[in-house]
Amino acid sequence: MTSSQSAVDSEPTRPAQVADNGAPQPRPEEILRLKDLTVRFELRRGMLSRRKLDMTAVDGVSLSVPRGTTLGLVGATGSGKSTVAHTVMGMVAPTGGTVEVAGHDLARLKGRERVAVRRLVQVVLQDPYSSLDPRMKVGDIIAEPLTLGRIVRGAERRRIDERVAELLTLVGLRENRAERYPHQFSGGQRQRIAIARALAPSPELIVLDEPTSALDVSVRAQILTLLKRLQDELGVTYLVISHDLVTVAYLAAQVAVMHLGRIVEIGPTNSLYRTPQHPYTLELLASMPGASPKFLEQPRPAGDPDKMPAHACRFAYRCSVRTRLGDPEQCVDSDPELGAVGDRHNAACHFNHEVLTLSSTLEHAERSAG
């Protein structure tokens, strides 16, 4: 028996894929599926106020992530991408819609089965300095998903120690580092430890929440290369949450762009980066290091999203394409739904062709000026 097999002996049994007639089913091709996911939070105007307000953080998000691939979820702060990640991890309960992990609806699971499915999803957090307990040795940190807080001895302890050594080697650290504490490592090494901890229970899906934003530029490249290698070797699926489109472009095969709680564009990475068809996507791409700032310099409305009609396009209040077209009525009359604009490429814009035209025009002007 290998150390990888033995280490999972102490884990809750993973739920089997079983049909209604009791026959086993093959594993679903999509490890993660969100359908009409909605998350609302109840807020109060003040500590003494009895009046409650509902804030919609995620509004009708639907997406899927095929097994062994990477989906990048991008957007500015407040776009709802982190709330989506927290819902996938089971930290936030959805107000509506469904979250399916490996074919299991999280809302329908209870007890040990729910625990087992939730263990299929692990996370690597943004800050490696705060995500590791400074009072624990590295070996204990990595083993924590396997021990579940229990005191283990004897043969089980040896099996877990073997698994820890295996994981340290897998992420590029020496086995004897297991006896050290987090403060004895650099930021990049700490993130490697966090990755090893996420891999410990052999998850199906790892949520990467801004995995390199707290690291130096040179170290970022090493961590991204490591994540890519691990996916190639282990077949693990990634959900990358980031505002860094360079990181997402390197890791993700598919990208979803979120704005004010909704997905406004989603498609294959190459298609979305080369032919953006929503003005917000174009704005994000224009903000990348080394990109032309010409789109950001275009005239745009100076509006307030809270003062727009409820049925208006959610980006109309700041859309330069709307200004360029002379404030067409469609932008205020209706909020566009996601629609096909290419092969597996969808965007929610009434004038997506104008977005593409503007992008090409500005790119041509930039080349001519150069």
C-alpha positions in Angstrom: 0.0 0.0 0.0 1.4 3.4 -1.0 1.6 6.4 1.4 -0.9 8.3 -0.7 -3.4 5.5 -0.4 -2.8 4.9 3.3 -3.1 8.6 4.3 -6.7 8.7 3.3 -7.6 5.8 5.5 -8.5 8.3 8.3 -10.6 10.5 5.9 -14.4 10.3 5.7 -15.5 8.0 2.9 -16.1 9.8 -0.3 -19.7 9.6 -1.6 -20.1 7.3 -4.5 -21.8 8.2 -7.8 -24.9 6.0 -7.7 -28.0 6.1 -9.9 -31.6 5.9 -8.6 -31.6 2.1 -9.5 -28.5 1.6 -7.4 -26.1 1.1 -10.3 -22.7 3.0 -10.1 -22.3 6.0 -12.4 -19.1 7.3 -14.0 -17.6 10.4 -12.5 -19.1 13.6 -14.0 -17.0 15.4 -16.5 -17.7 18.7 -14.8 -16.2 18.9 -11.3 -18.0 22.2 -10.5 -21.4 23.4 -11.8 -23.2 26.6 -10.6 -26.7 27.1 -11.8 -28.5 30.5 -11.2 -26.4 31.0 -8.0 -27.7 33.9 -6.0 -26.3 35.2 -2.7 -27.9 38.0 -0.7 -26.7 39.5 2.6 -29.0 41.2 5.1 -27.6 44.5 6.2 -28.7 47.2 8.7 -28.3 50.9 8.3 -26.9 51.2 11.8 -26.3 49.4 15.0 -29.6 50.6 16.5 -31.6 50.6 13.3 -34.4 48.0 12.9 -34.6 48.6 9.1 -32.9 45.8 7.1 -31.6 46.0 3.6 -30.7 43.2 1.2 -27.5 43.4 -0.7 -27.1 41.1 -3.7 -23.5 40.0 -3.9 -24.1 37.3 -6.6 -27.0 37.4 -9.0 -27.9 34.4 -11.1 -24.4 33.1 -11.9 -24.2 30.0 -14.0 -20.9 28.3 -15.0 -19.2 25.0 -15.1 -15.6 23.8 -14.8 -14.6 20.6 -16.6 -12.4 18.1 -14.7 -8.7 18.8 -14.9 -9.1 22.3 -16.3 -8.9 25.8 -14.9 -11.5 28.6 -14.8 -10.4 32.1 -14.0 -12.9 34.4 -12.3 -11.9 38.0 -12.6 -13.3 41.4 -11.7 -12.7 44.4 -9.5 -13.2 44.4 -5.7 -16.9 44.1 -5.0 -17.7 42.3 -8.2 -18.8 39.2 -6.3 -16.0 36.8 -7.3 -14.9 36.1 -3.8 -18.5 35.4 -2.6 -18.8 32.8 -5.4 -15.6 31.2 -4.1 -16.9 31.2 -0.5 -20.1 29.6 -1.6 -18.3 26.9 -3.5 -16.2 26.2 -0.4 -19.4 25.9 1.7 -18.5 29.0 3.8 -21.6 30.9 2.6 -25.0 29.5 2.0 -26.6 30.4 -1.3 -29.9 32.3 -1.3 -30.9 30.7 -4.5 -29.7 28.4 -7.2 -27.4 25.3 -6.8 -23.8 24.5 -6.3 -22.7 21.0 -7.5 -19.3 19.5 -6.7 -18.5 16.3 -8.5 -22.2 15.8 -9.3 -23.4 16.4 -5.7 -25.7 19.3 -4.8 -24.2 20.7 -1.6 -27.6 21.9 -0.4 -29.0 18.3 -0.4 -26.1 16.7 1.5 -26.1 16.2 5.3 -23.8 14.7 7.9 -20.7 12.7 6.9 -21.6 12.8 3.2 -21.6 16.6 3.3 -18.3 16.6 5.1 -16.8 14.2 2.6 -17.9 16.3 -0.4 -16.7 19.5 1.1 -13.3 17.9 1.6 -13.1 17.5 -2.2 -12.7 21.3 -2.3 -9.6 22.9 -0.8 -8.3 26.4 -0.9 -5.0 28.3 -1.2 -5.4 31.8 0.2 -3.9 35.1 -0.8 -1.5 35.8 2.1 0.9 33.0 3.0 1.9 35.0 6.1 -1.5 34.8 7.7 -2.9 31.6 6.3 -0.5 29.4 8.3 -0.7 29.0 12.1 2.6 30.3 13.4 2.4 28.0 16.5 2.3 24.8 14.5 5.1 23.0 12.8 4.9 22.7 9.0 4.4 19.0 9.1 1.4 19.4 11.4 -0.1 22.2 9.2 0.1 19.9 6.1 -1.3 16.9 8.0 -4.2 18.9 9.5 -6.7 17.9 6.7 -5.8 14.3 7.4 -5.9 14.2 11.2 -8.9 16.5 11.5 -7.7 17.7 14.8 -7.3 14.1 16.2 -4.3 12.9 18.1 -2.8 10.1 16.0 -0.2 7.6 17.0 1.5 4.4 15.8 1.0 3.1 12.3 -1.4 5.9 11.3 1.1 8.5 12.5 3.8 7.0 10.3 1.5 6.8 7.3 0.6 10.5 7.7 4.2 11.5 8.2 5.1 9.7 4.9 2.3 11.5 3.1 3.6 14.9 4.5 7.1 14.1 3.3 5.7 13.1 -0.1 3.8 16.4 -0.4 6.8 18.5 0.6 8.8 16.9 -2.1 6.0 17.4 -4.6 5.9 21.2 -4.0 9.7 21.5 -4.1 10.7 21.6 -0.4 12.9 19.2 1.5 11.3 16.5 3.7 13.2 17.7 6.8 11.4 21.1 6.6 8.4 19.4 8.3 10.0 20.1 11.7 10.3 23.9 11.2 7.8 26.7 11.8 6.3 29.1 9.2 8.4 32.1 10.3 11.5 30.2 9.2 10.3 30.3 5.5 10.1 33.0 2.9 6.8 34.1 1.4 7.2 31.8 -1.7 8.1 28.8 0.5 5.1 29.5 2.7 2.8 29.5 -0.3 4.3 26.1 -1.3 3.4 24.8 2.2 -0.2 26.1 1.7 -0.4 24.3 -1.6 0.9 21.1 0.0 -1.8 21.4 2.7 -4.5 21.9 0.0 -3.2 18.7 -1.8 -3.1 16.6 1.4 -6.7 15.1 1.2 -6.3 14.6 -2.6 -9.0 17.1 -3.6 -10.9 17.3 -6.9 -11.0 21.1 -6.9 -8.7 23.7 -5.5 -9.8 27.3 -5.1 -6.9 29.7 -5.7 -7.8 33.0 -4.1 -5.3 35.5 -5.4 -2.6 32.9 -5.0 0.3 35.1 -6.0 -0.7 38.7 -5.3 1.2 38.9 -2.0 4.4 37.6 -3.5 7.4 39.2 -5.3 7.3 39.2 -9.0 10.1 36.7 -9.4 8.5 34.3 -6.8 5.1 34.6 -8.6 6.5 33.0 -11.7 7.8 30.1 -9.6 4.4 29.5 -7.9 2.5 29.7 -11.2 4.9 27.2 -12.8 4.4 24.9 -9.8 0.6 25.1 -10.0 0.7 24.3 -13.7 3.0 21.3 -13.1 0.8 20.0 -10.3 -2.3 20.2 -12.5 -0.5 18.3 -15.3 0.7 15.6 -12.9 -2.3 15.2 -10.7 -5.2 16.2 -12.9 -6.6 18.6 -10.2 -9.1 21.2 -11.2 -8.6 24.9 -10.3 -10.9 27.8 -9.8 -8.7 30.9 -9.8 -10.1 34.1 -8.2 -8.0 37.1 -9.2 -8.0 40.7 -10.5 -4.6 40.0 -12.1 -5.3 39.1 -15.7 -1.7 38.1 -16.4 -1.9 35.3 -13.7 -5.3 34.2 -15.0 -4.0 34.1 -18.6 -1.2 31.8 -17.6 -3.3 29.3 -15.6 -6.8 29.4 -17.1 -8.3 27.7 -20.1 -11.5 29.7 -19.6 -12.2 33.1 -18.1 -15.4 34.5 -16.6 -15.6 38.3 -16.0 -17.8 39.5 -13.1 -19.3 42.9 -12.6 -21.7 43.9 -9.8 -22.6 40.2 -9.0 -23.1 39.0 -12.6 -21.0 37.4 -15.3 -20.8 39.8 -18.1 -18.5 37.8 -20.4 -17.2 34.2 -20.4 -15.2 32.3 -22.9 -11.9 30.6 -23.8 -9.0 32.6 -22.6 -7.5 33.3 -26.0 -10.8 34.3 -27.5 -11.7 36.6 -24.6 -8.3 38.3 -24.4 -8.0 38.8 -28.2 -11.6 39.7 -29.0 -13.3 41.1 -25.9 -17.0 41.8 -26.5 -18.0 43.6 -23.3 -16.8 47.1 -22.4 -15.9 46.0 -18.9 -13.6 43.2 -20.2 -12.0 45.7 -22.5 -11.5 48.0 -19.5 -9.8 45.3 -17.5 -7.5 44.4 -20.4 -6.6 48.0 -20.9 -5.5 48.1 -17.2 -3.0 45.3 -17.6 0.7 46.2 -17.3 2.1 47.2 -20.7 -1.4 47.5 -22.3 -2.4 50.7 -24.2 -4.4 53.1 -21.9 -6.3 54.6 -24.9 -9.6 52.8 -24.0 -9.4 54.2 -20.4 -9.1 57.7 -21.9 -12.3 57.4 -23.9 -15.2 59.7 -22.7 -17.7 57.9 -20.5 -20.7 58.8 -18.4 -20.2 60.1 -14.9 -23.1 58.2 -13.5 -24.0 56.4 -10.2 -25.2 52.8 -10.5 -27.7 53.4 -7.6 -29.4 56.1 -9.6 -29.8 54.0 -12.8 -33.2 52.3 -13.5 -33.4 48.8 -12.0 -33.9 47.3 -15.5 -30.9 49.2 -17.1 -27.7 47.6 -18.1 -25.5 47.4 -15.0 -22.5 48.8 -16.8 -24.4 51.7 -18.5 -23.5 54.2 -15.8 -19.8 54.1 -16.8 -19.8 52.6 -20.3 -17.6 54.5 -22.8 -19.2 52.5 -25.7 -22.6 53.8 -24.7 -21.2 57.4 -24.8 -19.5 56.7 -28.2 -22.9 55.5 -29.6 -24.8 58.6 -28.4 -26.5 57.1 -25.3 -28.8 54.5 -27.1 -32.1 53.7 -25.4 -31.3 50.0 -25.2 -28.7 50.5 -22.6 -31.2 52.0 -20.2 -34.3 50.1 -21.2 -33.0 46.6 -20.5 -30.2 44.7 -18.9 -28.8 42.3 -21.6 -28.5 38.6 -20.9 -25.4 36.5 -21.7 -25.6 35.5 -25.4 -23.3 33.6 -27.8 -20.8 35.8 -29.6 -18.4 33.1 -30.7 -17.4 29.5 -30.1 -18.1 28.9 -26.4 -17.8 32.7 -26.0 -20.7 34.6 -24.4 -21.2 38.2 -23.5 -23.9 40.4 -22.0 -23.9 43.5 -24.2 -26.4 45.0 -26.6 -23.6 46.3 -28.7 -20.9 43.7 -28.5 -19.8 44.2 -32.1 -19.2 47.9 -31.3 -16.9 46.8 -28.5 -14.9 44.6 -30.8 -14.8 47.4 -33.4 -13.6 50.0 -30.8 -11.0 47.6 -29.6 -9.6 47.0 -33.1 -9.7 50.8 -33.9 -7.8 51.7 -30.8 -5.2 48.9 -31.4 -4.7 50.1 -35.0 -4.3 53.7 -33.8 -1.8 52.7 -31.3 0.3 50.8 -33.9 0.1 53.7 -36.3 1.3 56.1 -33.6 4.1 53.8 -32.7 
